[in-house]
Amino acid sequence: MTFYVFLAYVLGRKLSLRMGLAGRESLQGASLAEKFAKFFMLVMLFTFSFEFVGAAILSSYWLRDFSVSHAIYLGIFHSVSAFSTAGFSPFPDSLMPYQDNITVNLVIDILSIIGGIGFYVLYDIFTLTVKTIKRERPRQLSAHSKLAMLVTIIVLSIGTAVIFVSEKWPPSVILGDRLLLSSFQAISASTTDGFNTIDIAKMSHTSLFTLVVLMFIGASPGGTAGGIKTTTLGIMLVSLVSLFRGKSYVAVFKRAIPDETVHRSFVIFLSFVLVLTIDVAVLAAIENASFLEILFESTSALSNTGLSMGITPNLSIVGKIFLTIAMFIGRIGPLAIGFSLFGRPKPELIRYPEGEILVG
């Protein structure tokens, strides 16, 4: 979508309303009406810069174990895979051989978080930094960036703590390594990068369910990760608190949230729940696997994470097709698919009188 919009700008073409809506939904936060060229240029600059630095560090580390050409290949491959939250690795056991290596763990973690936090947040931080250096005002992060970073920190902290406490660690795994392993797997699930330094199938049920929740939430809008997104969760929670307090509107960081955004958050959540429910129901009926394995595999597919408990190769053709469809819907996004299918919103010519329906 980034390349499509950028090429349209270079060629002097105007985006149709349908593509504009799909683009805005795919790259949340990017203004397609003004300054979008600068934004998309920075998207490519951010991508190249972070992947280059990550590749340089990883290649330097792997020079001690591999030839120069192969070390560079591994560095570039893992850096791109981490930043784009793809999770592919040339190693047969992902990154399990480096589970106690601080360099590999930190580089992959940082790249995954940066790739998953969303380009708009990176753009916001970049703009704030430039204004601070130039001493320009006003200079502050947007409500979106604040919410995305806050929810990310909370989700990752809770996920790490739960895995750290619930896992049955061997005596040989020291305290520092336990924290490293827990944080890496929590980040992997939350940013949906798909790497693992632990045998997923051997994790405790509590840890596995925690990973399911983290994968379902995902990272932030406008990034490379999947899931319903951190800001969606944040808006839903804030709206619930506002409802319980009897407020007539939803606000976060002293900024009122439009009703459309609140409605959109719940629609995204319900869409993901619906797709996940259908997937789990079908796979539970036709596959020979436990409910937790099916739930884990389906959530991993829908969130584009790639983590697996090992049952995917043994699934039937129908099961794999349903997981493939879930991956497609999760990557494109249910709202983006809806906008591309239905196109221009039609004006409401009729508004019916209100009817009272009891809920709850």
Secondary structure by P-SEA (a helix, b strand, c coil): caaaaaaaaaacccccaaaaaaaaaaccccccccaaaaaaaaaaaaaaaaaaaaaaaaaaaacccccaaaaaaaaaaaaaaaaacccccccccccccccccaaaaaaaaaaaaaaaccaaaaaaaaaaaaaaaaccccccccaaaaaaaaaaaaaaaaaaaaaaaaccccccccaaaaaaaaaaaaaaaaacccccccccccccaaaaaaaaaaaaaccccccccccccaaaaaaaaaaaaaaaacccccccccccccaaaaaaaaaaaaaaaaaaaaaaaaaaacccccaaaaaaaaaaaaacccccccccccccaaaaaaaaaaaaaaaacaaaaaaaaccccccccccccbbbbbcc
